[in-house]
Amino acid sequence: MAARSSSSPAQTTTTLALLLVVAAAAAAVAAEAAAVAADAARGVRQVNRRGPYLGVVVPNGFEMEPLLRSPAFSPAKKLPYLDVAGRRFRFGTIGEKKVIIVMTGLGMLNSGVTTQLLLTLFDVEGIVHFGIAGNADPDLHIGDVTVPRYWAHTGLWNWQRYGDGPEKELALESNGDYTRKYGALNFSDYGVAGGGGGNLLNGVWYQPEEVFPADGTPESRRHEFWVPVDGRYYQLAQKLEAMPLERCVNRTGTATSPATCLARAPAVARVERGCSASVFVDNAAYRQFLRSRLGVTPIDMESAAVVLVAAQQGAPFIAIRSLSDLAGGGSAESNEAGVFAALAAQNAVAVAVKFISLLS
């Protein structure tokens, strides 16, 4: 007959608590392994043991390559990258700061999904996002690098039916689903001469995003249109405003391939607002509308998605966007994106690297 255990109630309680902790840890590991392949899950755990990291989120390869080639970036020797869910997460340091660099791909969906993966999988202390953008402010120029205080997603609309005017309540507005707070784009305002006035497309009202903060009540929504970047990051960015930037493409030009230079040296500018949508804006009328109605400077296709995800997850965030063209044209240099996009990308990298060094 086996001997009866003589454990005290306190020992039994302690043992049960330890078992619960072990079970919870095992469940977390199992959940992580279920979300990604087993070898990738092991890599994630290995990486996180050396965290936290600064996440560096970049829209595409042409904007990322100058950073990977930069002497400021040193890739990790043992595990330089990890591929998860179609994304490659690169590990290393920029100066003294441990970083994870990831390319999102074009548009709001790609950038939002990638940012959520980054924050879910890895021990990330903040996010720096950089790239190029169209310009809505005619007082700024190609090559200038902007750092907005607020970002908005301008691709979420309530499209009003023909015949309804601005005084007419929107469908489902009374439920709190939609609002007229942020204004409308009325297509009739953009008719051409001889068009006869009016437009069956009527107009669209800009809508805030529904956000669900990670530290809030699940399924309890909040509405956000202008989402602020991290206050400390934005204040720190003031130190970037005097840094020199490149103004020439092919500075070491030759007789057959001369250098192409901007009329003035580009500068870093902290600005109030930027906007994003999965739309490439090459239209002067819409650019002017965004500037006059919303007061934006950079117009891009990714930043607002990154900031919305980062804000919901409680991660500090900043976006740095270098201007590659005046969206839709309008000046002697405005349609030169094909010539100056690489220069704009290089300037964005230079400012991002300098900002990360300030964080260090």
N, C-alpha and C positions, 0 to 999 in steps of 0.2 A: 504494500500500500504506500503510495507516494506521500512524502511529508507535506503538510499544509504550509503555505507561505505565511510568514509572520510580518509582512509589510504593514507599515502604519498607514492611516488615511492620508497623511501628508505626503508620504512617499508615493502612494497610489496616485494622488492628484498631480504630483510633479511628473511622474511617468506618463500620465495621460496628456499633460500639457506638452511634453517633449514629443510624444507621438503625433499630436496635432500639428506642431511646428514642422516636423519632418514630413508629414502628409501634405501640408500646405506647400512646402518647398518642392516636393515631388510633383504636385499638381501643376505648379508654376512652370517647372522644367518641361513637364509633359505637354502643357499648353503651348509653350514656345516651340517645342519640337514639332508639334502638330501644325503650327503656322508656317514653319519653314522646314526644309530638308534637314535630316539629322546632322550631316556634316556641317551645314551652315549654322545650325543651332549651336554646335560645339564652338564654331568660330566666333559667334556672337558672344557667348559666355567668356571666351578667352579675351576678346577685345574689351569687354566691359570691366574685366578685372583691372584694366589699366586706365579706366576712365576717371573723371568725366572728360568729355570732348566738346569742342566747339563744332557745330555742324555748319558746313559751307555748302550751300545749295545753289546750283548753277543751271540755267535753262538748257543749254546745248553744248555740244563738243567744241564748236568754234569759239565759244566764250570760256570754256573750261581749259582748253589746251594751253593758253598763255600762262595760266596758273601752274599747271603741271610742269611746264618748262622753266618756271621761275626758279632762280637760285634760292628764293625764300622758302620754297617747299621742299621738305626732305621726306620721301616715302618711308614707311616703316619697313624694316629689313625682314623680320620674321613672317609677318602677315601683311603684305602691302595692300591687299584688297580682298573683299568678300562679295560674291554675287548672290543676291537674294531677290526673288520675284521679278526678274528682268532688270534689276538695277545693280550697278557696281558701286559699292561703298569703298572708297579709297582711304587708307589710314596713313597718318604721318604727322609731321609738325610744320607749322609756319612760324618761324622764329622759335620761341619757347612754348608756343601754344599747341597742344595736341588737337588735331583736327580730323574730322571725317568729311571727305569731299564726295558729293554725289550729284550726278546730272539727272535732271527731271524729265527732259523732253518737252516738246512744245505744248503750251496751253494750260488752262486752269486745272483740268482733271489730272493730267500727268504730274503737275507740280504739287497739287494737294495730296495725291496718293503717295508720292515719294517722300514728302515731308512727314506724313503720318507714319510711314514705315521707319524713317530715320528716328523719330521720337519714340516709337513703340519698341523698337529692337535695341536701341543703344542708349548708353548713359550720356545724354547730351545736356550741356549746361546753357546753351544759347545757340542762336542761328544767325549767320551772316549770309545774306542772299545778294548776288550781284549779277549784272548782265548789261545789255544795251537796251535802249528804248527810243521810241519816237518822242519828239518834243512838241509840246503844245504852247510853250511860252516864247514868243518871238524875241524877247529880250535876252534869251540865252542862245547858245550856239552849239554847233557840232563839236563833239569832243568834251564839252562840259560834263561834269559828273554831279548828279543830283542825289541828295539824301532826304527823302520826304519824311515829314513827321507823321502823316496819316496816309492810309491807303484805303481805297474803296474798290469793290467789284462792281463794274458798270455793265455787266451782262445779264443781270437778273431783272426782268421787266414784267410789268402788267400791261399788256397790249390792249388798249381801250377800243371798244367797238366804234364803228363809224357813226357819227351823229352825236355822240356824247362829248360834252365840253369839259373844261377843267373844273367846273362847279359840280359836275355829276360824280356821285360816289362810285368808286370802283367796285367791280364784282368781288365779293367776299371781304371788302374793306371793313365792314361792321363786325366781322369775326376777329379782326386783328391780324388777318393774314397779309393784307396789303395796305399801302399808305400812299398819300399824295405829298408827303412831307418833303421829299427830295427833288421834286420837279419832274418835268416831262420833256420829251423831244417830240415836238409837233411837226409832222412831215409837211403839212401845208405851208409852214414857214420857209420851206426850201424849194418851192416851185420855181421853174424857170419862166422867163417872159413868154407870154402867150399860152401858159399852161391852163388858164381858165379858173385858177383858184380851187381850193378844196383838194382833198386827197382821200381816197378810200382806205388808205393805210392808217389814217387818223393820227395816232400818237402812242408813245410808250412812256410809262411812268417808271422811274428808277426805284428799285426795291432794296431794302437792307437784307442781309443774309440772316438766316436763322442759325444761331450758334448754341452749342451745348457744352459749356465749360466742364472740364474733367473733374473739377472740384465742386461742381454744382449737383443739383438733383437730376438723375437720369430722366431723359425725355421732357425735361422742363426747359423750353426754349427761351432764348433772349434774341433781340434783334440788334444787329450792328451794321452800320453803313460805313462810317469813317472809323477805321480801326487804328489806334495809335501804335507806333513802334515803342520799344522799350525806352523809357525816359532817360535812364543812365546812358544807354548806347547813343541816343540822339544828342545828349549833351557832350559826350566824348567826341562825337563827330565834328564838333566845332573846331577841334584841333587839326582837322584835315583841310580847312579852307585855304590855307596858305601854301599847300604843297604844290610843287611844280608838276606839270603834266606834259605829255608829248603832244606836239602840234603838227608833226610832219609824218607822212607816209613815205617809206623808203628814204630816210634821212640821208643815207650815204648814196645819193643818186649818181647816175652816170649821164653821159651825153645822150645815150639812147633811152635811158630810163631815169629821167630827172625826178628829184624829190617833189612831192606834192604836199604843200603846207597850208594850214588854215591861216586865215587873215590875222588872227590873234591867238595867243596862247590860251588853251582851255583852263578852266578853273573849277574848283569844287564848290558847290552851293548847297547849303541846307535849305530846303523849300518846304512849303506847308503841306502840299497834297500831291499824290500820284494816284493813278487808277489802272486797273487791269480788266481784261475780258478776253475770251477766246476769239478775238477779232483782230486782224492786222489792219490798223488804221492808216490808210494812205489817201485820205480825203480831207481837203482843207476845210470844208464846211463843218464836218463833224469835229475836227480838231478845234476849230474856233468855238463851237458849241461847248465842248468839254472844258475849254479854258474859261469862257465867259460864265457858264452856268455853274460849274463845279470848282473852278479855280485850280485845275491840276497842271502839273508841269510834265513829268514823264508819263508816257502811255505805253503800257506793255501788256504781255499776255500771261504772266505768271505770278508776279509779286503778291497780289492781293490774296491768292490762294495759299501761298506760303504763310503770310501773316495771319490769315484766318485760322489755319490749323495750329500754328504756333500759339496764338492767343488762347484758343480753346484748351490747349494742353499746358498752358502756363509757362511757356518757354520764352525767354527774352529774344527779341528779334529786331533786325534792322535790314533794310534793303538799300543797295547802292546801284544806281542806274546811270550809265553814261549815254549821252544823247548822240544818236547816229544820224539823225535827219530831222527836219521840221516836217512833221506828219502832213502829208498831202501837198507839200510844196509851198512856195510863196516867197522865196528869196534866192539869191544867186547861188547859194550853197545848199539849198534845201533838199534837192534830189540827188545828193551825192552819197547816199548810204552805201552804195556798192563800192565806192572808193574809200570811204572813211569808216566803215563798220569795223574793220580790223583795228584801226586806231582807237575807236571808241571802246572796243573790247579790252585792248591793252590798258587804257586809262582806268577802266572799271576794275581790272585786276590790281593795278598799282594802288588804287585807293582802298580796295578791300584788304590787301596785304598790310598796308599802313594802319588801317583800323584794327586789324587783328593784333598787330604789334603793340598798339595802345592798350588793348585788353590784357596783354601779357604783363 
